[in-house]
Amino acid sequence: MSLQASPVFSLDSAANDTSVTLDLLRYLGAQAVCIGHAIAFFGVADRFQPPNMPYMQNLGVMVFFVLSGFVIAHALMRGLARPNYRLDTFIIERIARIYSAYLPALMLIAILDITLLKLGRFEYPSYLGWQNFIGNLLMMQNYPGPFKELLAVPSFGSAGQLWSLAVEFHIYLFVGATFFFALGRGWPWALPVMLLAAAVPFYSFSEQAYGVPGAGLFILWLLGFSAYFIAYSGVGRHLPLTLLVLGSFAMSAYWINQTVPAREYRIELYLLLALAFLLLVVATQRIRLLSISSRLRDGIRFAANYSFSLYLIHYSLIYFFKAFWTGKPWQGALMGIILSNAIAIPFAYYTEFRHRDFSSWIGKLLARLCSGSNSARSYE
């Protein structure tokens, strides 16, 4: 283990543990969501569910949003070093990153749920219509904006967790458009994108958002976004490492302790989570423990890289599996978790692992469609 103060903020896994730690948090967050849903489905492990403990799946979602804000801030700042990096480049990269797995996941969910429907074992047939499928494809889950009576749809089929993805996607569009508009690189598309995407993020600030599942997640996302720039500025770099690590764990424990079971989305506690995350990032800038071993580093990165796929498909896989399980509930929950991970790995390999190829394909397609006005450029 090597401890040293780095004069430059870095997410290079060869320089410090920050990048590997972020990957580990992404993996643990996805597993918390999967495990939380599995034990809830099968009604086991009561000590890890309300009223004894908060829903771990909701805690995992909040960790995802802090991470997402931090990672997008890094992606935007890194992108500025690239020539011709503009709003269209950012949007194509985000679309490719999400839809490379999301579209196949929707199709898999439809196959699983329709199979159960044909067998008379599906409980939510009204969620399986084409209108709902298209609405989810367009990220209109629980849309709170103008014409919501026409545009808003529930999450497709059995995949109740997809509401959070729609929130995140609209945040990406809004923050990306705002960022490039402020830099003067987004004209003429930045302002229309900002206006179209604003409804979902700004709903976080409305009175109606308080007390509902997912309340104020844009606020939490912005705290993660801000954490990147605070860490980058070097704040806390010279504080004792022990203080940073203990402070991070203490704040994390206090956040969980103060979270009321079944009322996890409490906006007044988001700052605690964000501060715990920031202290961890600053601390890992000076640590090399996880990153020393290339095998451990690569293993954590691989596990993190299929986490998005796991998030997308685990709910419907467990629901499908439970419809046929006749054994003991705790065994069913365990098998559901194992099955979800086992399927998510090859699913991710053929979908989200290829997102850069998908991004390049979209870029080349748009270049051909717009030939004569802009030459083809790389979107990788």
N, C-alpha and C positions, 0 to 999 in steps of 0.2 A: 504494500500500500504506500503510495507516494502522496505527500501533502505539500502543496506549494501554491503560492499566490500567483495567479496568471495575470499579466498586465493587459491581456486582451480577452474579451468575452468570446468563447468559442463553443460551438456545438459539434466539433470534430471528436468522434469517439476515440480517436487515438491520443487526444490531448487531455481529456478528463472524463468523468463519469456522467456528465449532464445528459448527453444524448441517450446513453444506455438507460439511465434512470427514467427518462421520459418514455422510452419504449416499454420499460417494465411497468410503469404506471398505466400505460395504455392497455397492456395485457391484463393486469390485475383488475382494471376497471371493467373490461369485457367479461372476465371470468365472474366478477361479482354480479353483473347483470344476469349472466347465464345461470349461475348457481342460485341466485335469489328467485328467479322465475321457476326454476326446477323444483325447489323446495316448497314454493307457494302452490304450484300445480298439484303436487302430490301430498300436500298437507303434512309435511314432516319438519323436523328441526325447529320446533316452536320457539326455542330459546333465541334463535337468530331472526325472529320475525316480530312484528308488533303483537302485543303491547310490550314485549320484553326488549326489543331492539328495533332501530329503524330498518326499513326495507333496504337491504344492501344493494338491490338493483337501482334504487333511486340515488343512493350515494355514488354508485358507479357512473350514472349519467352525469352527475354534477362534476365529478373528476374529469370526465370526457370534455365538458364544456370549458373548464379552466385550461386544459391541455390544448384544446382546439384554438382558443384565443391566442395562446402563446405561440403555437406552431404557425398560425396564419400571419402573425406579426413578423416572425422570422422569414417566412416565405416571401412576404411583400418586400422586406428590406433586402433580402438576398437577390430578389428579382430585379431590383433597381440597378444592380451592377450589370445587368444584361442589356445589350442594345435592343431598342425597340420593344422593351417590356412595357406593355400597356394594359388597359382594362380588358381588351378582348383576349389577350394572352392569359391573363389571370383567370377569366371566366372559363375559358376552354380547359385550362388545367384543372380547375375545381370540378367542372362537369365530368371530365374524364376520370378524375379520381373517385368521384362518387358513383357515377352511372355505370362504370365498368363492372361494378358488383351489384349495384342497386337494381338495374333492369333485369339481369339474370335472377336475382333474388325474388323479385316480384313474380317472375314466371314460375320459379320453383314453389313459391308460396301458393300460387294459383293451382298448380298441379296437386299439391298435397291437400289443399282444402277442398277442391272439387272432388278428389277421390273420396274423402270423408263424406262429402255431401251425397255422393252417389250411393254410399254405403249406409246412409241415414245416421251418421255419427258426427255431423257438423252442427254446431249450435247457433251459428251466426250467418245464415244464408243471405240476409239482406246486405251484408258487407262484401259480397262477392260479385256484384254487378260490374259491367263494363265501365259505367260512369265512375264508379269508385276506383277501378283500376287506373283509368286515365287520370282521375284527380290525384291519386297518389303518385303517378308517374310525373305529374306536373308540380308535385310538392305542395298540394293544397290541403293536406291533413290539418283539420281544425283551424282553417284560415280565419283570422279575426277581422280582416280589412273590409274595404268597400265591396258591396255585392256578395257578402259572405253567405247569404242565403242561397245564392246561385253557385258560388265557387267552392265553399267549404265541403269537405267530405271526411268521413271517419277513416281511420287507418284500414288498409285493405285486408280483408279476410281475418285470419287469426292473428295477424302481425300487429298487435296493439302497440308495440314499441316504436313503430315507424313515425309517430307524431314528432318525436324529438329530432329526427333527421330533417324533417321539413323546417323546423325552427332553425336548425344549424345552416341549412342551405340558404334560407332567406337572409340570415346574418352574413354569410359569405358575400352574397351579392351586394347587400347594402354597404357593408364596411369596405369591400373592394372598390365599389363605385365611388364612395366618399373619399377614399384614399387617393385614387387617381384624379378625381375632380379637384381635390386640394392641390395636387401637383401640377395640374394643367395638362395631364396626359390622357384624360378620358373623353375629351370632346369628340363627337357630339353625343356619345352614348351614356356617359356617366350620370347625368341628371335624370334621364328617363329610367335608368336602372335603379337609381336611388329611390325614386318615387314609387316605382312598382314594388320594390322589395321592403319598403319602410314599415308597412303595416305590422308584420310579424315581430320585428325587433322592438318597435315602439310600444307594442302591446305589453311588453315587460314593465313599462312605466305607468300603466293604467291601474286604476283602483280595482278593476275587474280581475286583474292578474293575481292579486294577493290571495293566498289561501287555496289556489288551485294547483293541480299537478303541473310541474314545470314552471311555476311562477318565477318571473324575473330572470330567466336563464340568460337573456341578453346582457343583463347587468353582470352576472358571473362571467360570461364570455369576455366582456370588456375588461374585467379585472385581470383575467388571464392575459389578454392582449397588452394591457398596461404593464403587467409583470415582466414581459419581455424587455421593454424599454428601460424599466428600472434596473433589471439585472444587467442589461447591456451598458448602462451608464456607470456601473461599478459600485453602486450603493451597497454597503455592507461587506465589501470585498475584504476589508481589513479587520472586521470583527472576528473574535476567536471562533475557530471552526466548531469547537464543542458547543458554544453558545448557539450557533446557527442550527446545528443538527438537533440539539435538545429543544430549541425553540420551535422548530418545524414539527417534531413529534408531539410536543406539548400542545401546540395549537390544533393539530389534527385530532388529538384525543379530546380536547375541549370542544371542538366543533361537533364531533360525534356524540359526546356526552350531552351537549345542549340541544341536539336535534331531537325533536319530539317524534316518536314512532308514528308512522302513517301521516305525518305532517313534515316531511323532509325538506320541502322546497320553501325554506324560510329566508327571505331576502336579507334580513338583518344579520344572518350568520354567514353570508357569502364571503364577507371580508376576512373572516377567520380562515376559511379554506384557502382563499387566494394568498393570504400572508404565509400560511404554512407551506404552500406550493412555492412561493417566491424564496423563502428561506432555504428550502431544499435545493432549488436551482442554484442559488448563490453558493451554498455549501458544496455541491457536487462539482462546481467549477474548480475546486481545490482538492479534489479527491480522485485518485485512480485506484479503484478496487475491482469493480465489475468489468471495467474496460481493459484490464491487463491481459486477461485470457481471451484470445480471439474466439475460441470455441464457445465460451460463455456469452460473449458479446454477440456473436452470430446467432446463438440459440435464442437469446432474448429478443433480438431483432426479428427473427423468423416468427416467434410467437406473437409479437406485436403486429406483424404485417398481416396476419390472418384475423386479427381481432375485429376489424370492421365487418368482414364476412360473417364471423360468429355472431356479432350483434344483429345483423340483418336476418339471419335464418334460424337462429336457435329457438325462438319463441314458437314458430310454426312446427319445427321439427319435434320439440318436446310435446306440443299439443297433439301432433299426429301420433307420436309414440305412445302417449298416455291412453289414446283411444283404444289401443289393443293390449295394453299391459294388464296382466291379471295377477302378478306376483305381489310381493310386499312393497308398500309405498316407498320406503327408504331405498330399496333396491331399484325401484323404478326411477326415482330422482337421480340416483347415481348413474344409472345407465343412460338417462336422458342427457346428462352433462357430458358423459363420454361420447355418446353418439353425436351430439352437436359439434363437439370439437373435432371428432374424426371426419365428419362430413365437411366442416368449414375449411379444413386444410386443403383438400383437393379443389374444393369450390373456389377458394381464394387464388389458388395457383393458376387456374384457367380464367379468372376474371380480374380481380383487383391487382394481382401481380403484373398484369399486362396494361396497366392504366397509362403508362408512358407511350406505348404503342397506339393505344386508343386516342390519346391526345395528339400524337403526330398525325394519325389518320384524319382526325377532325380538322386539324390545321391545313393539311394538304387539300382536303375536300373544299374547305372555304377558300383556299387560295385559287383553286380551279374555278370555283363559282365567281370569284371576284377578279379573275384574270383580266389584266388590262388596267386595273387601278392600283393593285398592290402585287408585288412579287411574292412568291412563296417564301415563308420563313419558318424556322423551327419552333414548334410549340412543346418540345420535350422538356 
